[in-house]
Amino acid sequence: MTLKVYAFTTGWITLPLGSFLEGERGKLKVPVPCYLIEHPKGRALFDTGLHIDAQTDYKTRLGDMSRYFSVHFDPGEEITAQLARLQLGPDDIDVLINSHLHYDHAGGNQQIRNARLLVQRREWQAAHDADLIARNAYLPADYDHGHDLQLVDGEHDVFGDGSVVCVPTHGHTPGHQSLRVRLPAGEIFLCADACYLRRNLEEMRLPMVVHDREQMLASLRRIRHFSERGARIFFGHDPEFWGGVPQAPQRIA
């Protein structure tokens, strides 16, 4: 079996460092990663980055949230343009896996309209509850596009052979999930926002704002367990780490 993984940078965001590590001062410019997994049974896209409208007017697109950060998102960085670097179009994606439904992870969903959308059931339900939408800063315009929906509960084997598995890592949002991928060279673990930076894991430190602190700490411990077993951890928004990640059309492995 040949399994290929590619990484894309779909823009950058500058936020207060405390958004990633509680108590820290200053600002940090971070990447917005997405990943393509090519499996003999199909292609899976893990997250879609920012909505293309954020290239021209992110403040209107994101509303009140935009007071806390700035977006750097140029034409050619959107998810469809990234796929085109591999001679792929949006209809070449079979399954779209969202780690969670925040603006920088589901904003490009609208461009991948014909894929099956795979998300944790509790994330989807939270993102359709008025109180939880407000509490977790969801934007329904990012994810309510009538996709063929696959809601899962807990771990889910995407292709049925153990090579690509959704792993629940709740806490950042009610139903956040990460992705474990087994490659010939070893296992990788795509954290998304369950672990923003290497320092979150090394210091077991949470960001300033989370949905559930205890759940997120439990998720960090789970990620540390995978790391101790030899998995290569792909941090969600770590600019230093990301600088060493090959970008498509090069493969991660």
Secondary structure, 3 states (H helix, E strand, C coil): CCCEEEEEEEEEEEEEHHHCCCCCCCEEEEEEEEEEEEECCEEEEECCCCCCCHHHHHHHHHHHHHHHCEEECCCCCCHHHHHHCCCCCHHHCCEEECCCCCHHHHCCHHHCCCCEEEEEHHHHHHCCCHHHHHHHCCCHHHCCCCCEEEEECCCEECCCCCCEEEEECCCCCCCCEEEEEEECCEEEEEEECCCCCHHHHHHCCCCCCCCCHHHHHHHHHHHHHHHHCCCEEEECCCHHHHCCCCCCCCCCC
